[in-house]
Each structure stands twice: as C-alpha cells, then as structure tokens.
Amino acid sequence: MKKIWSLVIPVCFFAACSSSDSETPQENPDNEAMYFPDNNSDVWETKDISTMEWNEAAVQPLLDFLEEKHSRSFMILVNGRIVMEEYFNGHTATTPWYWASAGKTLTATMTGIAEQEGFLNINDKVSDYLGIGWTSEPLAKENLITNRHLLTMTSGLDDANGDDVSPANLQYKADAGTRWAYHNVYVKLQDVIAEATGQTWENYFNAKLKTPIGMNGTWLESGDDLSVYWSTTRSMARFGLLALNNGKWKSQQVINTAYFNAMTTPSQGINKSYGYLWWLNGKESYHMPQTQFQFDGELIPTGPSDMFMALGKNDQKIYVIPSKKMVIIRMGDAADEANWALSGFDEDLWEKISAVIN
C-alpha cells in the first residue's frame, strides 16, 4: 500500500493535458472556496486530514479494509481538495484502470451536451438517428423507444443475453417505458451522438468533456459494439468534481443545470433509485441489475441520503455527496465476488468511511 495524502504527483496519460485555464475558486455555502485543479497539469491542492475534525483513529481500519478488499486506488475530495489519496497492490497515480459501467455516466453527460448544442432531443425516437432496424423488434415497437428510454434503462428490450447489442440480440420484451432493466443497449446513445453531430463519438467526447475538465484516458474496445473508458484515478475524480458542481467546471457550465438535475434525480417510477445512468441513494425503493424485484429502502443505508453514484462492474465507484461537498473514488478488482454495479461492498465501505468522516 502506498500512502500519498499530501503528495503532489504529475500525471499525463494518453491525451491528459488540455491547453487552457488556471485554477478558479468558486464560493460554496460552507464559505470555503471550491477548488478546481488546473487543466494543464495534475498538480492538485490538498487539505490536511488533521484540519477536518475527522476521526483519525478510524483511518487505518478504512485503509486496511480497502486493501483487504482488492482495491487499487481510493480518493476523497472535499471542496475539490484532496484529503485522502491511496494506492494499493502496485497501482500508482499514473496507472490507468477501467471505469466499467461507472462510465455510463459519461455517456449520459455527453447526451445532455449534444442536446444543449441542438444536435439531438432526448425525447426523439432512436430510429430518427440510427434508422429503422437497429433492433429486431417489430417496427411499431421499435418506434416507441426514445433516447430518454436508453438513458433511463426502460427500452423494453430483452436484457437476458449479456453485452451483445447487435440488432439480432435486441429483442422485444415489453413496451418502452413499462419495464426497467439494466442493459448495455444504452451504448447506442454513443451512436446517436455520432450520427447527430457528424463526428466520431470519441472526438466529440474529447472536445466537449475530456478536454474542458482536463481529464486523461481513452475508450478501449470491449466486445462487439462496446467500449470502456480507462483513466487514472485523478481523472475519475475530475469528473466527480464536475458532478459535485452541477455540471460546472471553474467558470464554464459544461452541461446545463436543468439537464444535470434531471440526470441526478429519479427518471421514472419503476426504479426510483435511478436517474439518467446515475444511481441515487436515499430513495424509498430500488431495483438491482439482472433482477425484476423491487427492494424497499435506500440503496446504501450506511451512506448519505443525498448521495448519487456512478457504479461499475467489480466495484468501480464515484460517490458524489453534495451535503458534504465531497467526492469519493474507488477503483480496483471486485471486493468480493464479481458483480454488475451495486454490491454489498458499498454498504460495508460506507460503514468504514462514516467512521472517519463523522
């Protein structure tokens, strides 16, 4: 395990460094300026944990738990500043790792950006952009599916056949809007964006999100018609910081507030703990990936009720907690058994985190 709570480490992976902007403070209700790292480097302001009135005696049990549970990196930001930054099992600040389904939130964000630029409307039919026959459904059923249904996991397409999003595998299960099912068909939004903008998905992503907030990383192919984002931990933290600030980076509103708010609040009445590809804590019920059961209560009872989350396979995590002005990142291998997004690890991890921050 390598501790670097207060260490400043330059990082440049793939096209990491953008070409403008200096750090810009932004006032928040706690009267401490919100900090954003410079876009041109990975120098990052830190805050000493001893100034936080946290329970420092609980820090080492948290770190031991993270290492025991196959973590590779862990970071806590408060008001944008790094309070904890830890690397385990040979991972470093410059090592890229996959986001898995936590990267769905990148696609949701890019959909909102493309809409605000006038390229698409989330209420339009997907076939308006991809043409008819992008599924194997009867045309009348295919025409029910809108971009919003892909954002909310309510396409009605059969989710039983894994990651394959070829037309042959996209088969009718229910009318769009009547069934929530965790499904990789959301990736078709990347094709919608490419068709609508006349650019490749990655070029548009780089220009409108990656570069404006100084992220590094790249999309790597993962099976047919799927790609997964890989980046360093600090780049994942940059995206979490953008989310903490309601889509604003320094003085630039990268994604408009109205869409951002819709993205991070319940998007339909079936799974109340799901927005536009973001998971939401503190709601009265939830659904899990790969089931049609409704569970009562909130997703993570040990976590803050206002928390919203990007959750990926094998416990890739971005936790955003507005009430605490906090972003928490966890990257690594599966804590216990392989999982799709949510796992019992979330609840156990938040017991350990709460012991520190409360």
C-alpha positions as a Python dict, from the first residue, in 0.01 Angstrom:
ca = {
    (1, 'M'): (0, 0, 0),
    (2, 'K'): (131, 343, -90),
    (3, 'K'): (6, 646, 105),
    (4, 'I'): (17, 989, -58),
    (5, 'W'): (-230, 1202, 136),
    (6, 'S'): (-41, 1521, 68),
    (7, 'L'): (178, 1425, -224),
    (8, 'V'): (159, 1618, -549),
    (9, 'I'): (226, 1389, -844),
    (10, 'P'): (223, 1500, -1208),
    (11, 'V'): (20, 1270, -1428),
    (12, 'C'): (-10, 1261, -1804),
    (13, 'F'): (-172, 955, -1963),
    (14, 'F'): (-287, 944, -2326),
    (15, 'A'): (-412, 1298, -2409),
    (16, 'A'): (-414, 1408, -2047),
    (17, 'C'): (-333, 1775, -2062),
    (18, 'S'): (-553, 2039, -2217),
    (19, 'S'): (-445, 2382, -2321),
    (20, 'S'): (-616, 2645, -2111),
    (21, 'D'): (-750, 2765, -1775),
    (22, 'S'): (-598, 2810, -1436),
    (23, 'E'): (-744, 2704, -1105),
    (24, 'T'): (-1055, 2907, -1026),
    (25, 'P'): (-1215, 2937, -682),
    (26, 'Q'): (-1593, 2925, -659),
    (27, 'E'): (-1771, 3010, -334),
    (28, 'N'): (-1992, 2749, -170),
    (29, 'P'): (-2227, 2757, 129),
    (30, 'D'): (-1953, 2641, 367),
    (31, 'N'): (-1763, 2964, 295),
    (32, 'E'): (-1461, 2773, 165),
    (33, 'A'): (-1377, 2835, -196),
    (34, 'M'): (-1443, 2539, -423),
    (35, 'Y'): (-1113, 2436, -579),
    (36, 'F'): (-1058, 2305, -932),
    (37, 'P'): (-719, 2170, -1041),
    (38, 'D'): (-551, 2333, -1335),
    (39, 'N'): (-636, 2181, -1673),
    (40, 'N'): (-275, 2188, -1791),
    (41, 'S'): (-120, 1972, -1520),
    (42, 'D'): (-207, 1725, -1250),
    (43, 'V'): (-84, 1940, -964),
    (44, 'W'): (-369, 1930, -714),
    (45, 'E'): (-428, 2125, -394),
    (46, 'T'): (-451, 1913, -78),
    (47, 'K'): (-610, 1957, 263),
    (48, 'D'): (-453, 1803, 572),
    (49, 'I'): (-677, 1544, 730),
    (50, 'S'): (-590, 1679, 1075),
    (51, 'T'): (-777, 2002, 993),
    (52, 'M'): (-1101, 1817, 911),
    (53, 'E'): (-1220, 1727, 1263),
    (54, 'W'): (-1245, 1370, 1141),
    (55, 'N'): (-1179, 1060, 1346),
    (56, 'E'): (-818, 991, 1254),
    (57, 'A'): (-817, 671, 1460),
    (58, 'A'): (-1062, 524, 1205),
    (59, 'V'): (-840, 597, 904),
    (60, 'Q'): (-614, 294, 931),
    (61, 'P'): (-906, 48, 966),
    (62, 'L'): (-1054, 201, 649),
    (63, 'L'): (-726, 160, 462),
    (64, 'D'): (-680, -196, 585),
    (65, 'F'): (-1032, -278, 470),
    (66, 'L'): (-971, -125, 126),
    (67, 'E'): (-652, -321, 79),
    (68, 'E'): (-812, -644, 201),
    (69, 'K'): (-1096, -591, -49),
    (70, 'H'): (-867, -578, -354),
    (71, 'S'): (-877, -201, -403),
    (72, 'R'): (-625, -34, -631),
    (73, 'S'): (-697, 330, -552),
    (74, 'F'): (-906, 540, -317),
    (75, 'M'): (-952, 916, -303),
    (76, 'I'): (-1157, 1165, -105),
    (77, 'L'): (-1205, 1524, -223),
    (78, 'V'): (-1365, 1791, -4),
    (79, 'N'): (-1443, 2120, -176),
    (80, 'G'): (-1227, 1990, -459),
    (81, 'R'): (-915, 1941, -247),
    (82, 'I'): (-755, 1601, -192),
    (83, 'V'): (-787, 1492, 170),
    (84, 'M'): (-701, 1126, 114),
    (85, 'E'): (-529, 962, -182),
    (86, 'E'): (-424, 599, -151),
    (87, 'Y'): (-284, 339, -390),
    (88, 'F'): (-265, -35, -325),
    (89, 'N'): (-133, -357, -475),
    (90, 'G'): (118, -198, -711),
    (91, 'H'): (-124, 58, -855),
    (92, 'T'): (5, 417, -887),
    (93, 'A'): (-124, 766, -963),
    (94, 'T'): (-22, 719, -1327),
    (95, 'T'): (-178, 375, -1377),
    (96, 'P'): (-494, 366, -1588),
    (97, 'W'): (-785, 144, -1484),
    (98, 'Y'): (-1125, 71, -1632),
    (99, 'W'): (-1443, 251, -1525),
    (100, 'A'): (-1673, -29, -1645),
    (101, 'S'): (-2037, 78, -1605),
    (102, 'A'): (-1937, 380, -1397),
    (103, 'G'): (-1859, 519, -1744),
    (104, 'K'): (-2228, 509, -1833),
    (105, 'T'): (-2245, 848, -1663),
    (106, 'L'): (-2002, 985, -1921),
    (107, 'T'): (-2248, 884, -2194),
    (108, 'A'): (-2539, 1040, -2006),
    (109, 'T'): (-2343, 1364, -1970),
    (110, 'M'): (-2247, 1369, -2336),
    (111, 'T'): (-2611, 1316, -2436),
    (112, 'G'): (-2704, 1628, -2243),
    (113, 'I'): (-2422, 1826, -2402),
    (114, 'A'): (-2530, 1720, -2751),
    (115, 'E'): (-2887, 1820, -2669),
    (116, 'Q'): (-2791, 2163, -2537),
    (117, 'E'): (-2593, 2222, -2857),
    (118, 'G'): (-2904, 2145, -3063),
    (119, 'F'): (-2785, 1820, -3219),
    (120, 'L'): (-3050, 1594, -3068),
    (121, 'N'): (-3354, 1576, -2843),
    (122, 'I'): (-3374, 1307, -2579),
    (123, 'N'): (-3747, 1266, -2650),
    (124, 'D'): (-3682, 1175, -3015),
    (125, 'K'): (-3704, 817, -3136),
    (126, 'V'): (-3370, 640, -3151),
    (127, 'S'): (-3457, 534, -3506),
    (128, 'D'): (-3465, 902, -3609),
    (129, 'Y'): (-3085, 886, -3576),
    (130, 'L'): (-2993, 522, -3634),
    (131, 'G'): (-3257, 435, -3892),
    (132, 'I'): (-3510, 156, -3868),
    (133, 'G'): (-3391, -196, -3796),
    (134, 'W'): (-3142, -112, -3522),
    (135, 'T'): (-3329, -374, -3316),
    (136, 'S'): (-3511, -697, -3402),
    (137, 'E'): (-3841, -561, -3273),
    (138, 'P'): (-4146, -508, -3491),
    (139, 'L'): (-4127, -156, -3632),
    (140, 'A'): (-4419, -30, -3423),
    (141, 'K'): (-4243, -141, -3104),
    (142, 'E'): (-3901, -14, -3212),
    (143, 'N'): (-4053, 326, -3280),
    (144, 'L'): (-4162, 350, -2917),
    (145, 'I'): (-3800, 365, -2799),
    (146, 'T'): (-3664, 715, -2743),
    (147, 'N'): (-3325, 840, -2637),
    (148, 'R'): (-3476, 900, -2293),
    (149, 'H'): (-3563, 531, -2265),
    (150, 'L'): (-3197, 444, -2323),
    (151, 'L'): (-3093, 696, -2057),
    (152, 'T'): (-3336, 550, -1803),
    (153, 'M'): (-3292, 176, -1876),
    (154, 'T'): (-3655, 147, -1984),
    (155, 'S'): (-3616, 48, -2350),
    (156, 'G'): (-3822, -268, -2301),
    (157, 'L'): (-3557, -471, -2486),
    (158, 'D'): (-3472, -817, -2358),
    (159, 'D'): (-3175, -798, -2122),
    (160, 'A'): (-3117, -1175, -2091),
    (161, 'N'): (-2839, -1216, -2346),
    (162, 'G'): (-2546, -1027, -2199),
    (163, 'D'): (-2343, -750, -2358),
    (164, 'D'): (-2434, -812, -2722),
    (165, 'V'): (-2610, -505, -2864),
    (166, 'S'): (-2626, -621, -3226),
    (167, 'P'): (-2973, -589, -3386),
    (168, 'A'): (-3023, -965, -3369),
    (169, 'N'): (-2985, -959, -2991),
    (170, 'L'): (-3205, -654, -2927),
    (171, 'Q'): (-3539, -829, -2899),
    (172, 'Y'): (-3879, -724, -2771),
    (173, 'K'): (-3961, -790, -2407),
    (174, 'A'): (-4204, -512, -2318),
    (175, 'D'): (-4320, -176, -2449),
    (176, 'A'): (-4067, 100, -2394),
    (177, 'G'): (-4128, 281, -2066),
    (178, 'T'): (-4303, -9, -1891),
    (179, 'R'): (-4006, -216, -1767),
    (180, 'W'): (-3674, -120, -1603),
    (181, 'A'): (-3382, -349, -1686),
    (182, 'Y'): (-3009, -288, -1659),
    (183, 'H'): (-2891, -329, -2016),
    (184, 'N'): (-2589, -229, -2223),
    (185, 'V'): (-2816, -104, -2501),
    (186, 'Y'): (-2753, 242, -2353),
    (187, 'V'): (-2432, 239, -2562),
    (188, 'K'): (-2647, 309, -2868),
    (189, 'L'): (-2659, 666, -2740),
    (190, 'Q'): (-2295, 695, -2845),
    (191, 'D'): (-2402, 606, -3199),
    (192, 'V'): (-2688, 856, -3177),
    (193, 'I'): (-2444, 1129, -3073),
    (194, 'A'): (-2202, 1041, -3353),
    (195, 'E'): (-2480, 1048, -3613),
    (196, 'A'): (-2631, 1369, -3476),
    (197, 'T'): (-2303, 1562, -3455),
    (198, 'G'): (-2133, 1422, -3765),
    (199, 'Q'): (-1826, 1343, -3553),
    (200, 'T'): (-1688, 1025, -3409),
    (201, 'W'): (-1805, 953, -3055),
    (202, 'E'): (-1453, 982, -2914),
    (203, 'N'): (-1369, 1307, -3096),
    (204, 'Y'): (-1688, 1472, -2969),
    (205, 'F'): (-1630, 1337, -2618),
    (206, 'N'): (-1274, 1468, -2616),
    (207, 'A'): (-1374, 1814, -2737),
    (208, 'K'): (-1676, 1864, -2512),
    (209, 'L'): (-1593, 1683, -2188),
    (210, 'K'): (-1245, 1536, -2161),
    (211, 'T'): (-1050, 1848, -2262),
    (212, 'P'): (-1268, 2110, -2085),
    (213, 'I'): (-1207, 1946, -1745),
    (214, 'G'): (-850, 1827, -1807),
    (215, 'M'): (-916, 1454, -1795),
    (216, 'N'): (-686, 1189, -1935),
    (217, 'G'): (-786, 847, -2060),
    (218, 'T'): (-926, 672, -2363),
    (219, 'W'): (-1208, 446, -2480),
    (220, 'L'): (-1097, 88, -2543),
    (221, 'E'): (-1300, -174, -2726),
    (222, 'S'): (-1460, -438, -2506),
    (223, 'G'): (-1656, -685, -2714),
    (224, 'D'): (-1888, -618, -3006),
    (225, 'D'): (-2013, -259, -3028),
    (226, 'L'): (-1897, -177, -2673),
    (227, 'S'): (-1616, 38, -2541),
    (228, 'V'): (-1499, 101, -2187),
    (229, 'Y'): (-1329, 415, -2054),
    (230, 'W'): (-986, 380, -1893),
    (231, 'S'): (-817, 659, -1699),
    (232, 'T'): (-618, 741, -1389),
    (233, 'T'): (-790, 786, -1055),
    (234, 'R'): (-742, 1161, -1062),
    (235, 'S'): (-922, 1185, -1395),
    (236, 'M'): (-1216, 996, -1249),
    (237, 'A'): (-1203, 1244, -961),
    (238, 'R'): (-1215, 1538, -1205),
    (239, 'F'): (-1541, 1406, -1346),
    (240, 'G'): (-1674, 1357, -995),
    (241, 'L'): (-1582, 1717, -915),
    (242, 'L'): (-1772, 1835, -1223),
    (243, 'A'): (-2075, 1643, -1097),
    (244, 'L'): (-2040, 1787, -746),
    (245, 'N'): (-2065, 2133, -903),
    (246, 'N'): (-2381, 2053, -1103),
    (247, 'G'): (-2201, 2032, -1434),
    (248, 'K'): (-1989, 2344, -1388),
    (249, 'W'): (-1609, 2347, -1417),
    (250, 'K'): (-1450, 2666, -1295),
    (251, 'S'): (-1646, 2937, -1480),
    (252, 'Q'): (-1776, 2710, -1759),
    (253, 'Q'): (-2116, 2544, -1739),
    (254, 'V'): (-2013, 2230, -1930),
    (255, 'I'): (-2362, 2083, -1913),
    (256, 'N'): (-2671, 2288, -1840),
    (257, 'T'): (-2816, 2280, -1491),
    (258, 'A'): (-3166, 2168, -1590),
    (259, 'Y'): (-3039, 1856, -1765),
    (260, 'F'): (-2792, 1785, -1487),
    (261, 'N'): (-3069, 1800, -1227),
    (262, 'A'): (-3285, 1565, -1435),
    (263, 'M'): (-2989, 1331, -1475),
    (264, 'T'): (-2937, 1300, -1098),
    (265, 'T'): (-3299, 1268, -980),
    (266, 'P'): (-3544, 977, -1029),
    (267, 'S'): (-3606, 944, -1401),
    (268, 'Q'): (-3902, 707, -1398),
    (269, 'G'): (-4134, 546, -1145),
    (270, 'I'): (-4016, 185, -1172),
    (271, 'N'): (-3667, 210, -1022),
    (272, 'K'): (-3680, 522, -808),
    (273, 'S'): (-3309, 495, -735),
    (274, 'Y'): (-3205, 555, -1095),
    (275, 'G'): (-3161, 879, -1288),
    (276, 'Y'): (-3005, 909, -1633),
    (277, 'L'): (-2747, 629, -1594),
    (278, 'W'): (-2667, 752, -1240),
    (279, 'W'): (-2762, 560, -923),
    (280, 'L'): (-2937, 758, -646),
    (281, 'N'): (-2927, 696, -273),
    (282, 'G'): (-3192, 791, -19),
    (283, 'K'): (-3498, 680, -216),
    (284, 'E'): (-3781, 460, -90),
    (285, 'S'): (-3710, 160, -315),
    (286, 'Y'): (-3469, 28, -576),
    (287, 'H'): (-3408, -243, -834),
    (288, 'M'): (-3084, -436, -878),
    (289, 'P'): (-2916, -525, -1208),
    (290, 'Q'): (-3024, -860, -1352),
    (291, 'T'): (-3346, -883, -1147),
    (292, 'Q'): (-3702, -760, -1174),
    (293, 'F'): (-3757, -748, -799),
    (294, 'Q'): (-3828, -424, -615),
    (295, 'F'): (-3648, -384, -283),
    (296, 'D'): (-3777, -145, -17),
    (297, 'G'): (-3545, 111, 136),
    (298, 'E'): (-3245, 300, 8),
    (299, 'L'): (-2954, 156, -188),
    (300, 'I'): (-2684, 219, 72),
    (301, 'P'): (-2836, 271, 419),
    (302, 'T'): (-2494, 346, 568),
    (303, 'G'): (-2428, 625, 314),
    (304, 'P'): (-2556, 984, 292),
    (305, 'S'): (-2913, 1009, 167),
    (306, 'D'): (-2831, 1282, -89),
    (307, 'M'): (-2552, 1080, -249),
    (308, 'F'): (-2560, 998, -620),
    (309, 'M'): (-2325, 746, -774),
    (310, 'A'): (-2151, 613, -1081),
    (311, 'L'): (-2117, 241, -1019),
    (312, 'G'): (-1929, -7, -1236),
    (313, 'K'): (-1860, -376, -1259),
    (314, 'N'): (-1629, -515, -992),
    (315, 'D'): (-1673, -216, -763),
    (316, 'Q'): (-1560, 86, -963),
    (317, 'K'): (-1714, 377, -772),
    (318, 'I'): (-1773, 751, -791),
    (319, 'Y'): (-1969, 873, -490),
    (320, 'V'): (-2086, 1236, -501),
    (321, 'I'): (-2221, 1382, -176),
    (322, 'P'): (-2344, 1743, -218),
    (323, 'S'): (-2424, 1797, 152),
    (324, 'K'): (-2062, 1726, 242),
    (325, 'K'): (-1908, 1889, -69),
    (326, 'M'): (-1738, 1556, -115),
    (327, 'V'): (-1636, 1320, -395),
    (328, 'I'): (-1506, 969, -322),
    (329, 'I'): (-1340, 741, -577),
    (330, 'R'): (-1267, 369, -551),
    (331, 'M'): (-1104, 170, -831),
    (332, 'G'): (-990, -190, -822),
    (333, 'D'): (-1084, -554, -857),
    (334, 'A'): (-1408, -696, -722),
    (335, 'A'): (-1415, -661, -345),
    (336, 'D'): (-1579, -998, -303),
    (337, 'E'): (-1745, -1175, -595),
    (338, 'A'): (-1779, -1034, -946),
    (339, 'N'): (-2077, -801, -971),
    (340, 'W'): (-2252, -575, -1222),
    (341, 'A'): (-2253, -244, -1033),
    (342, 'L'): (-2404, -249, -685),
    (343, 'S'): (-2270, -491, -426),
    (344, 'G'): (-2268, -548, -52),
    (345, 'F'): (-1927, -382, -56),
    (346, 'D'): (-2094, -40, -88),
    (347, 'E'): (-2269, -73, 246),
    (348, 'D'): (-1962, -216, 422),
    (349, 'L'): (-1734, 51, 274),
    (350, 'W'): (-1964, 328, 389),
    (351, 'E'): (-1957, 196, 744),
    (352, 'K'): (-1579, 243, 735),
    (353, 'I'): (-1593, 582, 563),
    (354, 'S'): (-1860, 709, 804),
    (355, 'A'): (-1644, 613, 1099),
    (356, 'V'): (-1381, 852, 962),
    (357, 'I'): (-1580, 1150, 835),
    (358, 'N'): (-1848, 1159, 1105),
}
